[in-house]
Amino acid sequence: MFRHLLVPTDGSDLSDGTIRRAVSFARETGATITFLHVLANLAMPPQASLYGDPVLLDPAVVERFGQAERAYATGLLERARGMAEEAGVRCDTAVGEHPVVYEAIIEAASRHGCDLIFMASHGRRGLAGLLLGSETQRVLTHTDLPVLVFRRPEPTGSDADVQSAPTAPAC
């Protein structure tokens, strides 16, 4: 069975649900957790030239953004740690810094000796999935480790009807 989970978090509602489920899973199996938040990187990723010229940012803006992002990561990870400790699950936290998020996740799993990556998927399909991509999909296709993907349950019954109903254009 799995003994050490890596649980990436971005602070979204879906990610918070994933943390709760991962804590429950770890409690049931006796596993430990490493929670990970990957910092946003204002430096252009290696494939930036495919999309056009890189944007040059004021170094002071980049520094202020970096400080705010680190503070945000600390808050997210402390909240996750609190959930785990409340459930009696041993955990650790880590902050990843890498221009490519999925690579940061895979490297963190290796560095911390994790044997399962437990992460969320927004379930984007179609054009949104193509344009926005999926870090979960990239992790799935680039790691040798098992990946448990948590998805929010689809709405059922009248909730699905209300959400899929077309809306009238505003006049």
C-alpha distance (Angstrom), angle and dihedral (degrees) to the residues before:
residue distance angle dihedral
M1 . . .
F2 3.76 . .
R3 3.80 116.0 .
H4 3.83 104.9 178.3
L5 3.80 125.1 34.1
L6 3.79 127.5 -163.8
V7 3.81 109.5 -150.1
P8 3.82 114.6 -172.4
T9 3.81 115.8 -158.6
D10 3.77 132.9 -168.7
G11 3.81 97.6 179.9
S12 3.81 96.3 -106.9
D13 3.80 121.9 135.7
L14 3.80 88.9 -109.0
S15 3.78 90.4 52.2
D16 3.82 90.9 50.8
G17 3.81 89.2 52.8
T18 3.78 88.8 50.5
I19 3.80 90.9 52.6
R20 3.80 91.0 52.3
R21 3.82 91.9 49.2
A22 3.81 92.7 45.2
V23 3.81 90.6 51.3
S24 3.80 89.7 50.9
F25 3.81 91.0 47.8
A26 3.81 91.7 48.5
R27 3.80 92.0 48.3
E28 3.82 90.7 51.0
T29 3.82 93.9 48.1
G30 3.81 100.9 34.0
A31 3.80 92.5 -117.3
T32 3.79 127.8 148.6
I33 3.80 123.5 -130.8
T34 3.76 135.5 -139.8
F35 3.80 110.1 -161.8
L36 3.80 114.4 -152.8
H37 3.78 134.1 -165.1
V38 3.80 117.9 -174.5
L39 3.78 113.6 -147.8
A40 3.78 118.3 -125.9
N41 3.77 109.9 -107.4
L42 3.78 118.6 -143.1
A43 3.79 90.5 -169.3
M44 3.76 111.2 96.2
P45 3.81 115.1 -101.0
P46 3.80 118.5 -114.5
Q47 3.81 92.3 -97.0
A48 3.84 93.3 52.5
S49 3.79 92.9 111.9
L50 3.80 87.6 66.9
Y51 3.80 89.4 64.7
G52 3.79 100.2 43.5
D53 3.77 138.1 -89.9
P54 3.80 116.8 -15.1
V55 3.79 118.4 -109.5
L56 3.80 116.0 -118.1
L57 3.79 113.4 -140.3
D58 3.77 130.2 -164.1
P59 3.83 106.7 -98.9
A60 3.82 90.3 -133.9
V61 3.82 90.4 56.9
V62 3.79 90.6 48.2
E63 3.83 90.5 50.4
R64 3.83 93.8 49.1
F65 3.78 90.6 47.2
G66 3.80 90.2 49.6
Q67 3.81 92.0 52.0
A68 3.81 91.4 49.1
E69 3.80 91.4 47.6
R70 3.82 92.3 50.6
A71 3.82 90.4 50.3
Y72 3.81 89.7 49.2
A73 3.82 90.7 49.7
T74 3.80 91.3 50.3
G75 3.81 90.9 53.2
L76 3.82 93.3 47.4
L77 3.77 93.6 48.2
E78 3.80 94.2 45.8
R79 3.82 89.8 52.0
A80 3.82 89.7 51.0
R81 3.81 90.6 47.1
G82 3.81 89.5 51.9
M83 3.82 91.8 53.4
A84 3.80 91.3 50.1
E85 3.79 95.3 45.5
E86 3.81 91.4 47.9
A87 3.82 87.9 55.9
G88 3.82 92.6 45.8
V89 3.81 94.0 -111.3
R90 3.81 119.2 143.6
C91 3.78 112.3 -126.6
D92 3.75 147.3 165.2
T93 3.79 132.4 -161.4
A94 3.79 133.1 -136.4
V95 3.77 138.2 -177.3
G96 3.79 118.1 -144.5
E97 3.77 124.0 -150.3
H98 3.76 113.7 -169.7
P99 3.80 133.4 125.2
V100 3.82 90.1 -126.0
V101 3.82 114.4 56.0
Y102 3.80 99.6 -156.6
E103 3.82 90.6 50.5
A104 3.82 89.8 51.8
I105 3.81 89.5 52.9
I106 3.80 93.7 49.4
E107 3.82 92.8 45.1
A108 3.82 91.4 49.3
A109 3.81 91.3 51.3
S110 3.79 89.8 52.8
R111 3.81 95.2 43.1
H112 3.83 92.8 50.6
G113 3.81 95.5 43.3
C114 3.81 94.5 -116.6
D115 3.79 119.2 170.0
L116 3.84 97.2 -166.1
I117 3.80 133.8 36.3
F118 3.81 109.2 -148.2
M119 3.80 109.9 -167.7
A120 3.77 145.1 152.8
S121 3.76 129.8 -109.2
H122 3.79 123.5 -157.7
G123 3.81 87.9 -154.8
R124 3.79 95.8 -132.4
R125 3.77 112.4 -179.6
G126 3.76 137.1 -177.7
L127 3.79 119.6 7.6
A128 3.83 93.7 -10.0
G129 3.79 90.2 54.7
L130 3.79 91.5 47.3
L131 3.81 95.6 47.7
L132 3.79 100.4 36.4
G133 3.76 96.0 34.5
S134 3.75 123.3 -160.4
E135 3.77 127.6 -96.3
T136 3.80 87.1 -160.4
Q137 3.80 91.1 55.5
R138 3.79 90.5 48.7
V139 3.81 91.9 49.7
L140 3.81 90.1 48.9
T141 3.79 92.4 52.9
H142 3.81 97.9 42.3
T143 3.81 106.6 40.9
D144 3.78 131.7 77.0
L145 3.81 91.0 -152.9
P146 3.78 123.8 94.1
V147 3.81 113.0 -99.2
L148 3.79 122.3 -153.9
V149 3.81 108.7 -157.5
F150 3.79 117.9 -154.1
R151 3.79 116.0 -157.4
R152 3.76 127.0 -175.7
P153 3.80 108.4 -112.4
E154 3.80 114.6 -100.3
P155 3.82 115.1 -109.0
T156 3.79 113.6 -98.8
G157 3.77 136.1 -155.0
S158 3.78 117.4 -7.3
D159 3.84 92.3 -2.1
A160 3.80 90.2 64.8
D161 3.81 91.9 48.0
V162 3.78 92.6 51.4
Q163 3.81 94.1 47.3
S164 3.79 95.2 47.2
A165 3.80 96.3 45.3
P166 3.81 112.7 110.6
T167 3.77 117.0 -116.2
A168 3.77 125.6 -133.0
P169 3.80 116.2 -111.5
A170 3.77 115.8 -105.2
C171 3.80 115.7 -107.0
